[in-house]
Amino acid sequence: MTPPLDPLNRYPAMSAAHLWLPAACLRSADVVVIGGGSLGCQTIYHLAKMGMTNVVLLERDRLTAGTTWHTAGLLWQLRPSDVEVELLAHTRNVISKDLEEETGLHTGWIQNGGLFIASNKQRLDEYKRLMSLGKVYGIESHVLSPAETKDLYPLMNVDDLYGTLYVPKDGTMDPAGTCTTLTRAAAARGAKVIENCPVTGIQVRADDFGVRRVKAVETAHGTIETPCVVNCAGVWATKLGQMAGVKVPLVAMHHAYVVTERIEGIQNMPNVRDHDASVYLRLQGDALSVGGYENNPVFWDEVSDDFAFSLFDLDWDVFTQHIEGAVNRVPGLEQTGIKSTVCGPESFTADHKPLMGEAPEVRGFFLGCGFNSAGMMLGGGCGRELAHWIIHGRPEKDMYGYDIRRFHNSLTDNASWIRERSHESYAKNYSVVFPFDEPLASRNMRKDPFHQVLTQQGCVFQERHGWERPGWFNKDGAAPLKDYDYYGAYDIKKNVNYKYNELLGKEYTFDFPPHHDVIKSECLSCRHGVAVFDMSYFGKFYLTGPDAKKAADWLFTADVNKKPGSTVYTCMLNKKGGTEADLTVSRLEAGAANLPLAPQSDGDAYYLAIGGGVAEHNWNHIRTTLQDQGFHCQLTDHSEDMGMISIQGPKSREVLQEVLDTDLSNEDFPFSTHKVVSAAGHQVRAMRLSFVGELGWELHIPKGSCLAVYHAVMAAGAKHGIINSGYRAIDSLSIEKGYRHWHADLRPDDTPLESGLGFTCKLKSSVPFQGRERLERQKQEGLRRRIVCFTIDEKVPMFGLEAIFRNGTPVGHLRRSDYGFFVDKTIGYGYIRNPDGGVVSADFIKKGEFTLERMGVTYKAKAHLKSPFDPENKRIKGIYA
């Protein structure tokens, strides 16, 4: 480790204008933000701006210590995520405009533009996807030829280029100037900032319900009573979490760049990201900073509390690959000296996304950490969302992709999972973002009882929430997963003859994958015959207790209090009417326990079946709502105790009638009902439901009975041509039918009315439920945005993020898209707005001429107010023409 240096002159300038206070002066605060880096400063600024002034920021050393002071400070406006584009736009507004207007101080923002380098067609296709999305948000960008790129950046070697994407209003932030200005603006509104004040402990209390809540923050200078702590401690966030019993799943790594000597002619050039060389070039006056992401980063396993403005020695064996990439792109660098090296600590997470939101373990303990070198550019948007989360209980935007609850609780303290996943995410940071990519690290963490038998039948698994769930079935034999090889780094032998990885590689395309016809076969077998889907990864919860009915009325938008034996599709909303979940709720008979198929209940009891990838989020939403409302209920999780297979298609009744000991006729077993029955001698809960729009049943099976029931179903279905199908087929079949996928075309910022799910809401009754007031207002005022189904005639794939134009004006983008094999068209769903801010009526949709832009190419689209497949819902009722 080198002595403290400031090679970039980035220590923040301190002055009396900050009004720094000694901690001993402070006895209590509404919120204590811990960590004076980008996120801490942005969070306290936004809290103060939203009117919360009794807030304090504690920094153990000086502002920007740890990581922020040496960060590169790049801001790129375009990302393959609509939410991230919006977050980045807010950061840019704060840095380039708002702060200067509020304080009269310049933050150090430089708008020199950004240039993304493409060395092959797939990379340029990815950039074209970003360009199309940018049009929806008014972000200027241009695809340039190699010659045009040379004109823009004369020092660049363009001989190996396929093209570039130029974004003129990208730029560079100054960490010290930004954080100083943020805290001055916050202090002017009454917030307090205390430096040289390390936190030594966090006190937690248990309330009358036994719920753990933040009580106080202990420092070397005194204790601050507070109900709310925000962990913005970066690399040190895990240690801070441990003080409160909160798991913070991140790792620390060395992350480096070098600063060159002066380069003639480099002034005013745009920043460059050469993803294929895994290198970036940041303009720094008349020089460049050069950095990147390698597949063998150095882990910092022994995080030191004394590390503030220090740096590590640069490991040239690791870093040389970035120099080679930079010299290839700007040959003049070969003759340019290196002025300084910067190698400091950065925190990284399992999916290269930040950790935000209220921790599941302790109420009032919020996370704002793990930003994977993007804390400066995401800081403004995330600081605002975090402040809104703290004040209002939920963020304004769909922040599920950053929410700590996206990870299952069994993974967040699994050191091997955190390390392997974080390494892979780091190593692939500059890889093309393909629609169907899957991780190789830490697989087989959670396996259902069918895993081995499906592997033998060629199942190519997807990973969700730690679970292995079927993706599709390879006709050329088994493709089992192997232990993670760290891509051959650290002298670990690289996996060879790895069939799963080879199949995954064939997915790396923006065209239809080679196994498009396999997925077609799985879909059409379901539409014309019968298919079985392993959906065991679903969350399976029981809600019981004296207030269970009250809780169900409040939690669920639909009336789930029908007679026992009924199953209802419903939503759960937040206070703003946004959709936190969609699920099925089954009313159970009271009685003795028959676990895992039935809980002990003396009164009302409900069985909740929830998409497995979001089970942790659902669990915590229900749990916190029960706590906030004071309902006396028990919520129990039996997800691991049961498997679940769904048998769907016109022939499903014929197959299951041979297996189940009950009459499956429409009269005796109507749609949306359930009962415990015998299947091949084993008790199961059968539900007549469909997520694909066909006649079908789900069988919820105790773990020990799963294989026997599965084999009985497959034997009975053999003469009907039954096949295994996976989630790639479900994705296609469900979009064809118009069913929603939560966190795709249904999110926490979408209401049921906007998303076409008004039928799930008991608005005709007088029963109150969470979010009802917002829906009633929307119904009265009309919808300013709503979901629309689009189809195109051309046989081209779409994946979401494609721009939607009405009469030539951008009105939205696709949230979700897939190919519908029965209708033989590409189908997309997206939310559209009226450009004049008015109501989006059925007439507005009918009278518009719509086009979709995919990678810069425009396709004429047909808008549908109803699903193009079986709009009258005959097939789920067993009515086939």
Secondary structure as the mmCIF struct_conf table of DSSP 4:
data_model
#
loop_
_struct_conf.conf_type_id
_struct_conf.id
_struct_conf.beg_label_comp_id
_struct_conf.beg_label_asym_id
_struct_conf.beg_label_seq_id
_struct_conf.end_label_comp_id
_struct_conf.end_label_asym_id
_struct_conf.end_label_seq_id
STRN STRN1 THR A 2 THR A 2
HELX_LH_PP_P HELX_LH_PP_P1 PRO A 3 PRO A 4
TURN_TY1_P TURN_TY1_P1 PRO A 7 LEU A 8
BEND BEND1 TYR A 11 TYR A 11
HELX_LH_PP_P HELX_LH_PP_P2 PRO A 12 MET A 14
HELX_RH_3T_P HELX_RH_3T_P1 ALA A 16 HIS A 18
HELX_RH_3T_P HELX_RH_3T_P2 ALA A 23 CYS A 25
STRN STRN2 SER A 28 SER A 28
BEND BEND2 ASP A 30 ASP A 30
STRN STRN3 VAL A 31 ILE A 34
BEND BEND3 GLY A 37 GLY A 37
HELX_RH_AL_P HELX_RH_AL_P1 SER A 38 LYS A 49
TURN_TY1_P TURN_TY1_P2 MET A 50 GLY A 51
BEND BEND4 ASN A 54 ASN A 54
STRN STRN4 VAL A 55 LEU A 58
BEND BEND5 ARG A 60 ARG A 62
TURN_TY1_P TURN_TY1_P3 LEU A 63 THR A 67
HELX_RH_3T_P HELX_RH_3T_P3 THR A 68 HIS A 70
STRN STRN5 LEU A 74 LEU A 75
BEND BEND6 PRO A 80 PRO A 80
HELX_RH_AL_P HELX_RH_AL_P2 ASP A 82 ASN A 93
HELX_RH_PI_P HELX_RH_PI_P1 VAL A 94 ASP A 98
HELX_RH_AL_P HELX_RH_AL_P3 LEU A 99 THR A 103
BEND BEND7 GLY A 104 GLY A 104
STRN STRN6 ILE A 110 ILE A 110
STRN STRN7 GLY A 114 ALA A 118
BEND BEND8 SER A 119 ASN A 120
HELX_RH_AL_P HELX_RH_AL_P4 LYS A 121 VAL A 136
TURN_TY1_P TURN_TY1_P4 TYR A 137 GLY A 138
STRN STRN8 HIS A 142 LEU A 144
HELX_RH_AL_P HELX_RH_AL_P5 PRO A 146 LEU A 152
TURN_TY1_P TURN_TY1_P5 PRO A 154 LEU A 155
BEND BEND9 MET A 156 MET A 156
TURN_TY1_P TURN_TY1_P6 ASP A 159 ASP A 160
BEND BEND10 TYR A 162 TYR A 162
STRN STRN9 GLY A 163 VAL A 167
TURN_TY1_P TURN_TY1_P7 PRO A 168 LYS A 169
STRN STRN10 GLY A 171 THR A 172
HELX_RH_AL_P HELX_RH_AL_P6 PRO A 175 ALA A 188
TURN_TY1_P TURN_TY1_P8 ARG A 189 GLY A 190
STRN STRN11 LYS A 192 ILE A 194
BEND BEND11 ASN A 196 ASN A 196
STRN STRN12 VAL A 199 ALA A 206
TURN_TY1_P TURN_TY1_P9 ASP A 208 PHE A 209
BEND BEND12 GLY A 210 GLY A 210
STRN STRN13 ARG A 212 THR A 219
TURN_TY1_P TURN_TY1_P10 ALA A 220 HIS A 221
STRN STRN14 GLY A 222 GLU A 225
BEND BEND13 PRO A 227 PRO A 227
STRN STRN15 VAL A 229 ASN A 231
HELX_RH_3T_P HELX_RH_3T_P4 GLY A 234 TRP A 236
HELX_RH_AL_P HELX_RH_AL_P7 ALA A 237 ALA A 244
TURN_TY1_P TURN_TY1_P11 GLY A 245 GLY A 245
STRN STRN16 VAL A 251 THR A 260
TURN_TY1_P TURN_TY1_P12 GLU A 264 GLY A 265
TURN_TY1_P TURN_TY1_P13 GLN A 267 ASN A 268
HELX_LH_PP_P HELX_LH_PP_P3 MET A 269 PRO A 270
STRN STRN17 ASN A 271 ASP A 274
HELX_RH_3T_P HELX_RH_3T_P5 HIS A 275 ALA A 277
TURN_TY1_P TURN_TY1_P14 SER A 278 SER A 278
STRN STRN18 VAL A 279 GLN A 284
TURN_TY1_P TURN_TY1_P15 GLY A 285 ASP A 286
STRN STRN19 ALA A 287 GLY A 292
BEND BEND14 ASN A 295 ASN A 296
HELX_LH_PP_P HELX_LH_PP_P4 PRO A 297 VAL A 298
STRN STRN20 PHE A 299 PHE A 299
BEND BEND15 GLU A 302 GLU A 302
TURN_TY1_P TURN_TY1_P16 ASP A 305 ASP A 306
BEND BEND16 ALA A 308 PHE A 309
STRN STRN21 LEU A 311 LEU A 311
HELX_LH_PP_P HELX_LH_PP_P5 PHE A 312 LEU A 314
HELX_RH_AL_P HELX_RH_AL_P8 TRP A 316 ARG A 329
BEND BEND17 VAL A 330 VAL A 330
HELX_RH_3T_P HELX_RH_3T_P6 PRO A 331 GLN A 335
STRN STRN22 ILE A 338 PHE A 348
TURN_TY1_P TURN_TY1_P17 ALA A 350 ASP A 351
BEND BEND18 HIS A 352 HIS A 352
STRN STRN23 LEU A 355 GLU A 358
BEND BEND19 PRO A 360 VAL A 362
STRN STRN24 ARG A 363 ARG A 363
TURN_TY1_P TURN_TY1_P18 GLY A 364 GLY A 364
STRN STRN25 PHE A 365 CYS A 369
TURN_TY1_P TURN_TY1_P19 ASN A 372 SER A 373
HELX_RH_AL_P HELX_RH_AL_P9 GLY A 375 HIS A 392
BEND BEND20 GLY A 393 ARG A 394
BEND BEND21 GLU A 396 LYS A 397
TURN_TY1_P TURN_TY1_P20 TYR A 400 TYR A 402
STRN STRN26 ASP A 403 ASP A 403
HELX_RH_3T_P HELX_RH_3T_P7 ILE A 404 ARG A 406
BEND BEND22 PHE A 407 PHE A 407
TURN_TY1_P TURN_TY1_P21 ASN A 409 ASP A 413
HELX_RH_AL_P HELX_RH_AL_P10 ALA A 415 ALA A 427
TURN_TY1_P TURN_TY1_P22 LYS A 428 TYR A 430
BEND BEND23 SER A 431 SER A 431
TURN_TY1_P TURN_TY1_P23 PRO A 435 PHE A 436
TURN_TY1_P TURN_TY1_P24 ALA A 441 SER A 442
BEND BEND24 MET A 445 MET A 445
STRN STRN27 ARG A 446 ARG A 446
TURN_TY1_P TURN_TY1_P25 PRO A 449 PHE A 450
HELX_RH_AL_P HELX_RH_AL_P11 HIS A 451 GLN A 456
TURN_TY1_P TURN_TY1_P26 GLN A 457 GLY A 458
STRN STRN28 CYS A 459 ARG A 464
TURN_TY1_P TURN_TY1_P27 HIS A 465 GLY A 466
STRN STRN29 TRP A 467 PHE A 473
TURN_TY1_P TURN_TY1_P28 LYS A 475 ASP A 476
HELX_RH_3T_P HELX_RH_3T_P8 TYR A 486 GLY A 488
TURN_TY1_P TURN_TY1_P29 TYR A 490 ASP A 491
HELX_LH_PP_P HELX_LH_PP_P6 ILE A 492 ASN A 495
BEND BEND25 ASN A 497 ASN A 497
HELX_RH_AL_P HELX_RH_AL_P12 LYS A 499 LYS A 506
TURN_TY1_P TURN_TY1_P30 GLU A 507 GLU A 507
BEND BEND26 THR A 509 ASP A 511
TURN_TY1_P TURN_TY1_P31 PRO A 514 HIS A 515
HELX_RH_AL_P HELX_RH_AL_P13 HIS A 516 HIS A 528
BEND BEND27 GLY A 529 GLY A 529
STRN STRN30 ALA A 531 ASP A 534
TURN_TY1_P TURN_TY1_P32 SER A 536 TYR A 537
BEND BEND28 PHE A 538 PHE A 538
STRN STRN31 GLY A 539 THR A 544
BEND BEND29 GLY A 545 GLY A 545
TURN_TY1_P TURN_TY1_P33 PRO A 546 ASP A 547
HELX_RH_AL_P HELX_RH_AL_P14 ALA A 548 LEU A 555
STRN STRN32 PHE A 556 PHE A 556
BEND BEND30 THR A 557 ALA A 558
BEND BEND31 LYS A 562 LYS A 562
TURN_TY1_P TURN_TY1_P34 PRO A 564 GLY A 565
STRN STRN33 SER A 566 SER A 566
STRN STRN34 THR A 567 LEU A 573
TURN_TY1_P TURN_TY1_P35 LYS A 575 LYS A 576
BEND BEND32 GLY A 577 GLY A 577
STRN STRN35 THR A 579 LEU A 588
STRN STRN36 GLY A 591 GLY A 591
BEND BEND33 ALA A 592 ALA A 592
STRN STRN37 ASN A 594 ASN A 594
TURN_TY1_P TURN_TY1_P36 LEU A 595 LEU A 597
STRN STRN38 ALA A 598 ALA A 598
STRN STRN39 SER A 601 SER A 601
BEND BEND34 ASP A 602 GLY A 603
STRN STRN40 ALA A 605 ILE A 610
HELX_RH_3T_P HELX_RH_3T_P9 GLY A 612 VAL A 614
HELX_RH_AL_P HELX_RH_AL_P15 ALA A 615 GLN A 629
TURN_TY1_P TURN_TY1_P37 GLY A 630 GLY A 630
STRN STRN41 GLN A 634 ASP A 637
HELX_RH_3T_P HELX_RH_3T_P10 SER A 639 ASP A 641
STRN STRN42 MET A 642 GLN A 648
BEND BEND35 GLY A 649 GLY A 649
TURN_TY1_P TURN_TY1_P38 PRO A 650 LYS A 651
HELX_RH_AL_P HELX_RH_AL_P16 SER A 652 GLN A 657
TURN_TY1_P TURN_TY1_P39 GLU A 658 VAL A 659
STRN STRN43 LEU A 660 LEU A 660
BEND BEND36 ASP A 661 THR A 662
BEND BEND37 SER A 665 SER A 665
TURN_TY1_P TURN_TY1_P40 ASN A 666 ASP A 668
BEND BEND38 PHE A 669 PHE A 669
TURN_TY1_P TURN_TY1_P41 PHE A 671 SER A 672
STRN STRN44 THR A 673 THR A 673
STRN STRN45 HIS A 674 ALA A 679
TURN_TY1_P TURN_TY1_P42 ALA A 680 GLY A 681
STRN STRN46 HIS A 682 MET A 687
BEND BEND39 PHE A 691 LEU A 695
STRN STRN47 GLY A 696 PRO A 702
HELX_RH_3T_P HELX_RH_3T_P11 LYS A 703 SER A 705
HELX_RH_AL_P HELX_RH_AL_P17 CYS A 706 GLY A 717
HELX_RH_3T_P HELX_RH_3T_P12 ALA A 718 HIS A 720
TURN_TY1_P TURN_TY1_P43 GLY A 721 GLY A 721
STRN STRN48 ILE A 723 SER A 725
HELX_RH_AL_P HELX_RH_AL_P18 TYR A 727 LYS A 737
TURN_TY1_P TURN_TY1_P44 GLY A 738 GLY A 738
STRN STRN49 TRP A 742 TRP A 742
TURN_TY1_P TURN_TY1_P45 HIS A 743 ASP A 745
STRN STRN50 LEU A 746 LEU A 746
TURN_TY1_P TURN_TY1_P46 PRO A 748 ASP A 749
TURN_TY1_P TURN_TY1_P47 PRO A 752 GLY A 756
HELX_RH_3T_P HELX_RH_3T_P13 GLY A 758 THR A 760
TURN_TY1_P TURN_TY1_P48 LEU A 763 LYS A 764
BEND BEND40 SER A 765 SER A 765
TURN_TY1_P TURN_TY1_P49 GLN A 770 GLY A 771
HELX_RH_AL_P HELX_RH_AL_P19 ARG A 772 GLU A 781
BEND BEND41 ARG A 784 ARG A 784
STRN STRN51 ARG A 785 ILE A 792
BEND BEND42 ASP A 793 GLU A 794
BEND BEND43 GLY A 800 GLY A 800
STRN STRN52 ALA A 803 ARG A 806
TURN_TY1_P TURN_TY1_P50 ASN A 807 GLY A 808
STRN STRN53 THR A 809 GLY A 820
TURN_TY1_P TURN_TY1_P51 PHE A 821 ASP A 824
STRN STRN54 LYS A 825 ARG A 833
TURN_TY1_P TURN_TY1_P52 PRO A 835 ASP A 836
BEND BEND44 GLY A 837 GLY A 837
HELX_RH_AL_P HELX_RH_AL_P20 ALA A 842 LYS A 846
TURN_TY1_P TURN_TY1_P53 LYS A 847 LYS A 847
STRN STRN55 PHE A 850 ARG A 854
TURN_TY1_P TURN_TY1_P54 MET A 855 GLY A 856
STRN STRN56 VAL A 857 HIS A 864
BEND BEND45 LEU A 865 LYS A 866
BEND BEND46 PRO A 868 PHE A 869
TURN_TY1_P TURN_TY1_P55 PRO A 871 GLU A 872
HELX_RH_3T_P HELX_RH_3T_P14 ARG A 875 LYS A 877
TURN_TY1_P TURN_TY1_P56 GLY A 878 GLY A 878
#
